[in-house]
C-alpha cells in the first residue's frame, strides 16, 4: 500500500486539488477528458511499465532513472546522456516544485491572510526542512499519510457540494444556469476534426506519466510481485477517486459560487462556505499534503541526480550526506525564486514540466522495456527532440493547440528512437519476460 499511495500522492500535487478543480470551474464538462487521460496513464504505467521496470532495475542494479537512460552506453556517450538527462530533470523539476510552493502560497494566503510572497517562503522552508530530516523511506511513509488525506478531501468536499446544490437534480439544473452550451459539451463546442484534436489533446496528458523520475523510482523500489498486484489496484482507484472528485468540485463550485477572482481558489472558497473551521482546517491540511508529497519526492530525485548521477558524492566521499543536503537546499532556493519572480498559474507550470520531462524520457522507457535496443546517439537525439519541442511549444506565443503541445514532443522523440534502433539486437533477459520474478 505504501508504494501505491506514495506513488499517487507524488504524481498528483497542488495542480490536482487546485488546478483540476479550477479548470473544471472554467471549462465545464470537457475537463472529464483530462481526468480520463490521467487515469488511463496510471493504468498503463502500473500494468505495463511497472513490472518491467522492477525487473530491469533489479537485474542491472539501477537506482535512478538517469542510470536507466544511460544503461548500455559507455564512455563519452554515456557522460553526455547523463549530463543532459540531469539538466532536463533539474530544469523541469524546478518549475514543477515552484508550482507546489505557489500552491502553498495560495493556501496560507487564503487561510491566514498572509501575502503570497511570505506564504511561498514559509511553505518552501517547511518542505525543505522535513525533506532534509528524512530520506526516501521516510518520504514514502509521509507521502502515504498525505495521500490518504487527499483521498479524504476528495470524498468529503464533493459530497458536501453535492448536498449543497440539491443532489443530482439540483446539480444538473444548476449547470445549465451557469455554463454556456459549449461548456456543457464533452467536445468543448468544437466540431469535426477540432473535436478529435481536443479529445486526443486532453487524453494525451496521461503519456507524461511514463517519463517521471519520481514516479518510476517507486517501481524500482517495489518489493515483489504481490506488492505490485496490490499496488496497481490501489493506485488506479486512488487516481479515479481524486481526479473525478476534484472535477466535480469545480463544476459544483461554479453553481454555488458563480463569481470568483481566481478559479484555482474555488477549493478554498467551497471549504469556507460548506464546513466549520475545524473541518476546514483538516481539508486545508489535504492541500498542504498534496503540495508536500510531490515537492519532497522531486527534491530527493533532483538531489540524487546531482549527487549520484553527476558523481558529486564520489568526488567528496567523506561528505556524501552534506552534498545531498546541499543539493536539496540549492534546488529549493531556485524553485522559490521561480515562484516569486515568474508568475504563472499552477496548472500551466505543472503542465509544462510534466510534458517536457515526460516527452524527453517516456519514449525511451517504453522502447527499452519493450526490448528494443537504440544507439547512444539515438538516445541523446530523442531526449533533445522531446524536451526542446516541449519547451518551444510552451514558449510559442500562438501555440498550435493541445494535441500538438501534449502529443507532438512525445511522438517526435519516439520516432527518433525508432529510426535509431539497433537492428538485429537481441533483447536482454529482463525484456524477454513480461513479468518479473518474485524478489525478497
Secondary structure by P-SEA (a helix, b strand, c coil): caaaaaaaaaacccccccaaaaaaacccccaaaaaaaaaaaaaaaaacaaaaaaaaaaaaccccaaaaaacccccaaaaaaaaaaaaaaaaaaaaaaaaaaaaaaaaaaacccccaaaaaaaaaaaaaaaaaaccaaaaaaaaaaaaaaaaaaaccaaaaaaaaaccaaaaaaaaaaccccccccccccccaaaaaaaaaaaaaccccccccaaaaaaaaacccaaaaaaaaaaaaaaaaaaaaaaaaaaaaaaaaccccccccaaaaaaaaacccaaaaaaaaaaaaaaaaaaaaaaaaaaaaaacccccccccccccaaaaaaaaaaaaaaaaaaaaccccccaaaaaaaaaaaaaaacaaaaaaaaacccccaaaaaaaaaaaaaaaaaaaaccccccccccccaaaaaaaaaaaaacccccccccccccccccccc
